[in-house]
């Protein structure tokens, strides 16, 4: 993967999506409950009000 996802890489709300063609997308599951968060944020995400670090 060439792109640095920033905070998404360590966020509990992030899910990695791989397409049939080999593309990788970072899905923000916070977007399901709050429209302020984009479903597929522009990377790298350097700050995010919804960020919660994975334990």
PDB file of N, CA, C and O in Angstrom:
ATOM      1  N   UNK A   1       0.831  -1.178   0.000  1.00  0.00           N
ATOM      2  CA  UNK A   1       0.000   0.000   0.000  1.00  0.00           C
ATOM      3  C   UNK A   1       0.875   1.240   0.000  1.00  0.00           C
ATOM      4  O   UNK A   1       1.777   1.356   0.829  1.00  0.00           O
ATOM      5  N   UNK A   2       0.631   2.150  -0.895  1.00  0.00           N
ATOM      6  CA  UNK A   2       1.445   3.353  -1.009  1.00  0.00           C
ATOM      7  C   UNK A   2       0.936   4.486  -0.134  1.00  0.00           C
ATOM      8  O   UNK A   2       1.723   5.316   0.319  1.00  0.00           O
ATOM      9  N   UNK A   3      -0.353   4.534   0.109  1.00  0.00           N
ATOM     10  CA  UNK A   3      -0.947   5.666   0.794  1.00  0.00           C
ATOM     11  C   UNK A   3      -0.875   5.500   2.303  1.00  0.00           C
ATOM     12  O   UNK A   3      -1.204   4.444   2.843  1.00  0.00           O
ATOM     13  N   UNK A   4      -0.441   6.556   2.971  1.00  0.00           N
ATOM     14  CA  UNK A   4      -0.450   6.601   4.420  1.00  0.00           C
ATOM     15  C   UNK A   4      -1.854   7.021   4.843  1.00  0.00           C
ATOM     16  O   UNK A   4      -2.276   8.131   4.518  1.00  0.00           O
ATOM     17  N   UNK A   5      -2.591   6.169   5.559  1.00  0.00           N
ATOM     18  CA  UNK A   5      -3.960   6.519   5.939  1.00  0.00           C
ATOM     19  C   UNK A   5      -4.044   7.455   7.130  1.00  0.00           C
ATOM     20  O   UNK A   5      -5.131   7.924   7.466  1.00  0.00           O
ATOM     21  N   UNK A   6      -2.928   7.736   7.770  1.00  0.00           N
ATOM     22  CA  UNK A   6      -2.938   8.615   8.930  1.00  0.00           C
ATOM     23  C   UNK A   6      -3.636   7.949  10.102  1.00  0.00           C
ATOM     24  O   UNK A   6      -3.370   6.788  10.412  1.00  0.00           O
ATOM     25  N   UNK A   7      -4.531   8.686  10.754  1.00  0.00           N
ATOM     26  CA  UNK A   7      -5.221   8.185  11.936  1.00  0.00           C
ATOM     27  C   UNK A   7      -6.090   6.966  11.652  1.00  0.00           C
ATOM     28  O   UNK A   7      -6.287   6.132  12.535  1.00  0.00           O
ATOM     29  N   UNK A   8      -6.603   6.852  10.453  1.00  0.00           N
ATOM     30  CA  UNK A   8      -7.509   5.741  10.116  1.00  0.00           C
ATOM     31  C   UNK A   8      -6.890   4.385  10.418  1.00  0.00           C
ATOM     32  O   UNK A   8      -7.588   3.451  10.816  1.00  0.00           O
ATOM     33  N   UNK A   9      -5.603   4.280  10.232  1.00  0.00           N
ATOM     34  CA  UNK A   9      -4.911   2.999  10.417  1.00  0.00           C
ATOM     35  C   UNK A   9      -5.084   2.444  11.831  1.00  0.00           C
ATOM     36  O   UNK A   9      -5.082   1.229  12.023  1.00  0.00           O
ATOM     37  N   UNK A  10      -5.235   3.328  12.823  1.00  0.00           N
ATOM     38  CA  UNK A  10      -5.332   2.884  14.213  1.00  0.00           C
ATOM     39  C   UNK A  10      -6.681   3.209  14.850  1.00  0.00           C
ATOM     40  O   UNK A  10      -6.802   3.166  16.074  1.00  0.00           O
ATOM     41  N   UNK A  11      -7.686   3.530  14.056  1.00  0.00           N
ATOM     42  CA  UNK A  11      -8.997   3.917  14.580  1.00  0.00           C
ATOM     43  C   UNK A  11      -9.958   2.724  14.633  1.00  0.00           C
ATOM     44  O   UNK A  11      -9.992   1.905  13.715  1.00  0.00           O
ATOM     45  N   UNK A  12     -10.734   2.637  15.713  1.00  0.00           N
ATOM     46  CA  UNK A  12     -11.694   1.540  15.860  1.00  0.00           C
ATOM     47  C   UNK A  12     -12.815   1.605  14.832  1.00  0.00           C
ATOM     48  O   UNK A  12     -13.450   0.587  14.555  1.00  0.00           O
ATOM     49  N   UNK A  13     -13.072   2.770  14.263  1.00  0.00           N
ATOM     50  CA  UNK A  13     -14.163   2.937  13.307  1.00  0.00           C
ATOM     51  C   UNK A  13     -13.752   2.656  11.865  1.00  0.00           C
ATOM     52  O   UNK A  13     -14.585   2.723  10.961  1.00  0.00           O
ATOM     53  N   UNK A  14     -12.492   2.347  11.646  1.00  0.00           N
ATOM     54  CA  UNK A  14     -11.991   2.134  10.290  1.00  0.00           C
ATOM     55  C   UNK A  14     -12.036   0.658   9.910  1.00  0.00           C
ATOM     56  O   UNK A  14     -11.654  -0.217  10.686  1.00  0.00           O
ATOM     57  N   UNK A  15     -12.513   0.410   8.692  1.00  0.00           N
ATOM     58  CA  UNK A  15     -12.512  -0.959   8.157  1.00  0.00           C
ATOM     59  C   UNK A  15     -11.874  -0.920   6.778  1.00  0.00           C
ATOM     60  O   UNK A  15     -12.227  -0.087   5.944  1.00  0.00           O
ATOM     61  N   UNK A  16     -10.948  -1.812   6.548  1.00  0.00           N
ATOM     62  CA  UNK A  16     -10.250  -1.901   5.265  1.00  0.00           C
ATOM     63  C   UNK A  16     -11.126  -2.655   4.272  1.00  0.00           C
ATOM     64  O   UNK A  16     -11.599  -3.755   4.560  1.00  0.00           O
ATOM     65  N   UNK A  17     -11.339  -2.059   3.107  1.00  0.00           N
ATOM     66  CA  UNK A  17     -12.140  -2.665   2.053  1.00  0.00           C
ATOM     67  C   UNK A  17     -11.228  -2.916   0.860  1.00  0.00           C
ATOM     68  O   UNK A  17     -10.537  -2.007   0.400  1.00  0.00           O
ATOM     69  N   UNK A  18     -11.224  -4.143   0.362  1.00  0.00           N
ATOM     70  CA  UNK A  18     -10.429  -4.491  -0.825  1.00  0.00           C
ATOM     71  C   UNK A  18     -11.386  -4.842  -1.958  1.00  0.00           C
ATOM     72  O   UNK A  18     -12.262  -5.693  -1.806  1.00  0.00           O
ATOM     73  N   UNK A  19     -11.207  -4.178  -3.087  1.00  0.00           N
ATOM     74  CA  UNK A  19     -12.065  -4.437  -4.237  1.00  0.00           C
ATOM     75  C   UNK A  19     -11.578  -5.670  -4.994  1.00  0.00           C
ATOM     76  O   UNK A  19     -10.468  -6.154  -4.770  1.00  0.00           O
ATOM     77  N   UNK A  20     -12.415  -6.162  -5.879  1.00  0.00           N
ATOM     78  CA  UNK A  20     -12.044  -7.305  -6.715  1.00  0.00           C
ATOM     79  C   UNK A  20     -10.861  -6.983  -7.624  1.00  0.00           C
ATOM     80  O   UNK A  20     -10.139  -7.877  -8.065  1.00  0.00           O
ATOM     81  N   UNK A  21     -10.676  -5.703  -7.893  1.00  0.00           N
ATOM     82  CA  UNK A  21      -9.589  -5.266  -8.778  1.00  0.00           C
ATOM     83  C   UNK A  21      -8.302  -4.973  -8.030  1.00  0.00           C
ATOM     84  O   UNK A  21      -7.311  -4.568  -8.637  1.00  0.00           O
ATOM     85  N   UNK A  22      -8.307  -5.174  -6.709  1.00  0.00           N
ATOM     86  CA  UNK A  22      -7.090  -4.981  -5.929  1.00  0.00           C
ATOM     87  C   UNK A  22      -6.949  -3.612  -5.276  1.00  0.00           C
ATOM     88  O   UNK A  22      -5.957  -3.361  -4.591  1.00  0.00           O
ATOM     89  N   UNK A  23      -7.917  -2.723  -5.472  1.00  0.00           N
ATOM     90  CA  UNK A  23      -7.861  -1.412  -4.821  1.00  0.00           C
ATOM     91  C   UNK A  23      -8.188  -1.562  -3.338  1.00  0.00           C
ATOM     92  O   UNK A  23      -8.920  -2.468  -2.940  1.00  0.00           O
ATOM     93  N   UNK A  24      -7.638  -0.661  -2.531  1.00  0.00           N
ATOM     94  CA  UNK A  24      -7.872  -0.677  -1.088  1.00  0.00           C
ATOM     95  C   UNK A  24      -8.504   0.647  -0.688  1.00  0.00           C
ATOM     96  O   UNK A  24      -8.051   1.715  -1.098  1.00  0.00           O
ATOM     97  N   UNK A  25      -9.563   0.562   0.121  1.00  0.00           N
ATOM     98  CA  UNK A  25     -10.268   1.741   0.597  1.00  0.00           C
ATOM     99  C   UNK A  25     -10.397   1.670   2.109  1.00  0.00           C
ATOM    100  O   UNK A  25     -10.498   0.587   2.686  1.00  0.00           O
ATOM    101  N   UNK A  26     -10.392   2.831   2.742  1.00  0.00           N
ATOM    102  CA  UNK A  26     -10.573   2.914   4.187  1.00  0.00           C
ATOM    103  C   UNK A  26     -11.983   3.423   4.451  1.00  0.00           C
ATOM    104  O   UNK A  26     -12.284   4.590   4.201  1.00  0.00           O
ATOM    105  N   UNK A  27     -12.847   2.545   4.957  1.00  0.00           N
ATOM    106  CA  UNK A  27     -14.240   2.868   5.237  1.00  0.00           C
ATOM    107  C   UNK A  27     -14.367   3.357   6.668  1.00  0.00           C
ATOM    108  O   UNK A  27     -13.915   2.690   7.599  1.00  0.00           O
ATOM    109  N   UNK A  28     -14.979   4.518   6.847  1.00  0.00           N
ATOM    110  CA  UNK A  28     -15.217   5.057   8.184  1.00  0.00           C
ATOM    111  C   UNK A  28     -16.610   4.623   8.633  1.00  0.00           C
ATOM    112  O   UNK A  28     -17.611   5.137   8.134  1.00  0.00           O
ATOM    113  N   UNK A  29     -16.678   3.682   9.571  1.00  0.00           N
ATOM    114  CA  UNK A  29     -17.967   3.197  10.066  1.00  0.00           C
ATOM    115  C   UNK A  29     -18.674   4.226  10.932  1.00  0.00           C
ATOM    116  O   UNK A  29     -19.865   4.081  11.210  1.00  0.00           O
ATOM    117  N   UNK A  30     -17.973   5.252  11.358  1.00  0.00           N
ATOM    118  CA  UNK A  30     -18.597   6.366  12.105  1.00  0.00           C
ATOM    119  C   UNK A  30     -19.590   7.090  11.194  1.00  0.00           C
ATOM    120  O   UNK A  30     -20.543   7.702  11.676  1.00  0.00           O
ATOM    121  N   UNK A  31     -19.367   7.023   9.881  1.00  0.00           N
ATOM    122  CA  UNK A  31     -20.248   7.696   8.918  1.00  0.00           C
ATOM    123  C   UNK A  31     -21.653   7.089   8.903  1.00  0.00           C
ATOM    124  O   UNK A  31     -22.593   7.743   8.451  1.00  0.00           O
ATOM    125  N   UNK A  32     -21.817   5.857   9.385  1.00  0.00           N
ATOM    126  CA  UNK A  32     -23.130   5.219   9.407  1.00  0.00           C
ATOM    127  C   UNK A  32     -24.066   5.884  10.413  1.00  0.00           C
ATOM    128  O   UNK A  32     -25.279   5.918  10.210  1.00  0.00           O
ATOM    129  N   UNK A  33     -23.500   6.413  11.498  1.00  0.00           N
ATOM    130  CA  UNK A  33     -24.318   7.025  12.551  1.00  0.00           C
ATOM    131  C   UNK A  33     -24.223   8.547  12.590  1.00  0.00           C
ATOM    132  O   UNK A  33     -25.017   9.196  13.272  1.00  0.00           O
ATOM    133  N   UNK A  34     -23.261   9.126  11.868  1.00  0.00           N
ATOM    134  CA  UNK A  34     -23.068  10.578  11.897  1.00  0.00           C
ATOM    135  C   UNK A  34     -22.642  11.059  10.510  1.00  0.00           C
ATOM    136  O   UNK A  34     -21.547  10.744  10.042  1.00  0.00           O
ATOM    137  N   UNK A  35     -23.511  11.819   9.864  1.00  0.00           N
ATOM    138  CA  UNK A  35     -23.275  12.290   8.493  1.00  0.00           C
ATOM    139  C   UNK A  35     -22.103  13.258   8.372  1.00  0.00           C
ATOM    140  O   UNK A  35     -21.666  13.543   7.256  1.00  0.00           O
ATOM    141  N   UNK A  36     -21.583  13.770   9.477  1.00  0.00           N
ATOM    142  CA  UNK A  36     -20.427  14.680   9.428  1.00  0.00           C
ATOM    143  C   UNK A  36     -19.162  13.960   8.987  1.00  0.00           C
ATOM    144  O   UNK A  36     -18.208  14.597   8.541  1.00  0.00           O
ATOM    145  N   UNK A  37     -19.147  12.643   9.108  1.00  0.00           N
ATOM    146  CA  UNK A  37     -17.966  11.868   8.765  1.00  0.00           C
ATOM    147  C   UNK A  37     -18.131  11.256   7.379  1.00  0.00           C
ATOM    148  O   UNK A  37     -19.135  10.596   7.111  1.00  0.00           O
ATOM    149  N   UNK A  38     -17.155  11.469   6.494  1.00  0.00           N
ATOM    150  CA  UNK A  38     -17.251  10.892   5.147  1.00  0.00           C
ATOM    151  C   UNK A  38     -17.085   9.374   5.186  1.00  0.00           C
ATOM    152  O   UNK A  38     -16.307   8.841   5.977  1.00  0.00           O
ATOM    153  N   UNK A  39     -17.821   8.697   4.329  1.00  0.00           N
ATOM    154  CA  UNK A  39     -17.760   7.235   4.273  1.00  0.00           C
ATOM    155  C   UNK A  39     -16.348   6.779   3.910  1.00  0.00           C
ATOM    156  O   UNK A  39     -15.813   5.851   4.517  1.00  0.00           O
ATOM    157  N   UNK A  40     -15.755   7.435   2.923  1.00  0.00           N
ATOM    158  CA  UNK A  40     -14.379   7.146   2.500  1.00  0.00           C
ATOM    159  C   UNK A  40     -13.589   8.452   2.569  1.00  0.00           C
ATOM    160  O   UNK A  40     -13.572   9.212   1.601  1.00  0.00           O
ATOM    161  N   UNK A  41     -12.929   8.725   3.713  1.00  0.00           N
ATOM    162  CA  UNK A  41     -12.228  10.008   3.884  1.00  0.00           C
ATOM    163  C   UNK A  41     -10.998  10.127   2.987  1.00  0.00           C
ATOM    164  O   UNK A  41     -10.393   9.131   2.591  1.00  0.00           O
ATOM    165  N   UNK A  42     -10.648  11.379   2.680  1.00  0.00           N
ATOM    166  CA  UNK A  42      -9.410  11.647   1.945  1.00  0.00           C
ATOM    167  C   UNK A  42      -8.237  11.324   2.842  1.00  0.00           C
ATOM    168  O   UNK A  42      -8.213  11.687   4.018  1.00  0.00           O
ATOM    169  N   UNK A  43      -7.284  10.649   2.281  1.00  0.00           N
ATOM    170  CA  UNK A  43      -6.118  10.238   3.061  1.00  0.00           C
ATOM    171  C   UNK A  43      -4.919  11.115   2.748  1.00  0.00           C
ATOM    172  O   UNK A  43      -4.800  11.592   1.620  1.00  0.00           O
ATOM    173  N   UNK A  44      -4.046  11.342   3.683  1.00  0.00           N
ATOM    174  CA  UNK A  44      -4.066  10.853   5.050  1.00  0.00           C
ATOM    175  C   UNK A  44      -4.967  11.714   5.938  1.00  0.00           C
ATOM    176  O   UNK A  44      -5.059  12.926   5.744  1.00  0.00           O
ATOM    177  N   UNK A  45      -5.624  11.093   6.901  1.00  0.00           N
ATOM    178  CA  UNK A  45      -6.436  11.812   7.886  1.00  0.00           C
ATOM    179  C   UNK A  45      -5.494  12.165   9.029  1.00  0.00           C
ATOM    180  O   UNK A  45      -4.965  11.286   9.710  1.00  0.00           O
ATOM    181  N   UNK A  46      -5.291  13.473   9.231  1.00  0.00           N
ATOM    182  CA  UNK A  46      -4.353  13.931  10.252  1.00  0.00           C
ATOM    183  C   UNK A  46      -5.031  14.347  11.541  1.00  0.00           C
ATOM    184  O   UNK A  46      -4.412  14.340  12.605  1.00  0.00           O
ATOM    185  N   UNK A  47      -6.319  14.714  11.449  1.00  0.00           N
ATOM    186  CA  UNK A  47      -7.099  14.988  12.651  1.00  0.00           C
ATOM    187  C   UNK A  47      -8.548  14.622  12.383  1.00  0.00           C
ATOM    188  O   UNK A  47      -9.054  14.797  11.275  1.00  0.00           O
ATOM    189  N   UNK A  48      -9.209  14.110  13.422  1.00  0.00           N
ATOM    190  CA  UNK A  48     -10.581  13.640  13.270  1.00  0.00           C
ATOM    191  C   UNK A  48     -11.277  13.704  14.623  1.00  0.00           C
ATOM    192  O   UNK A  48     -10.778  13.154  15.605  1.00  0.00           O
ATOM    193  N   UNK A  49     -12.425  14.370  14.680  1.00  0.00           N
ATOM    194  CA  UNK A  49     -13.174  14.506  15.920  1.00  0.00           C
ATOM    195  C   UNK A  49     -13.728  13.170  16.409  1.00  0.00           C
ATOM    196  O   UNK A  49     -14.016  13.027  17.598  1.00  0.00           O
ATOM    197  N   UNK A  50     -13.882  12.195  15.527  1.00  0.00           N
ATOM    198  CA  UNK A  50     -14.437  10.908  15.918  1.00  0.00           C
ATOM    199  C   UNK A  50     -13.404   9.833  16.188  1.00  0.00           C
ATOM    200  O   UNK A  50     -13.759   8.683  16.447  1.00  0.00           O
ATOM    201  N   UNK A  51     -12.143  10.188  16.132  1.00  0.00           N
ATOM    202  CA  UNK A  51     -11.069   9.196  16.274  1.00  0.00           C
ATOM    203  C   UNK A  51     -11.072   8.552  17.667  1.00  0.00           C
ATOM    204  O   UNK A  51     -11.104   9.238  18.688  1.00  0.00           O
ATOM    205  N   UNK A  52     -11.038   7.217  17.676  1.00  0.00           N
ATOM    206  CA  UNK A  52     -10.872   6.440  18.903  1.00  0.00           C
ATOM    207  C   UNK A  52      -9.811   5.382  18.589  1.00  0.00           C
ATOM    208  O   UNK A  52      -9.978   4.561  17.688  1.00  0.00           O
ATOM    209  N   UNK A  53      -8.725   5.423  19.348  1.00  0.00           N
ATOM    210  CA  UNK A  53      -7.603   4.509  19.088  1.00  0.00           C
ATOM    211  C   UNK A  53      -7.978   3.071  19.437  1.00  0.00           C
ATOM    212  O   UNK A  53      -8.603   2.809  20.465  1.00  0.00           O
ATOM    213  N   UNK A  54      -7.583   2.143  18.560  1.00  0.00           N
ATOM    214  CA  UNK A  54      -7.773   0.712  18.843  1.00  0.00           C
ATOM    215  C   UNK A  54      -6.918   0.330  20.032  1.00  0.00           C
ATOM    216  O   UNK A  54      -5.814   0.843  20.217  1.00  0.00           O
ATOM    217  N   UNK A  55      -7.445  -0.581  20.835  1.00  0.00           N
ATOM    218  CA  UNK A  55      -6.650  -1.020  21.997  1.00  0.00           C
ATOM    219  C   UNK A  55      -5.810  -2.225  21.649  1.00  0.00           C
ATOM    220  O   UNK A  55      -5.078  -2.733  22.498  1.00  0.00           O
TER     221      UNK A  55
END
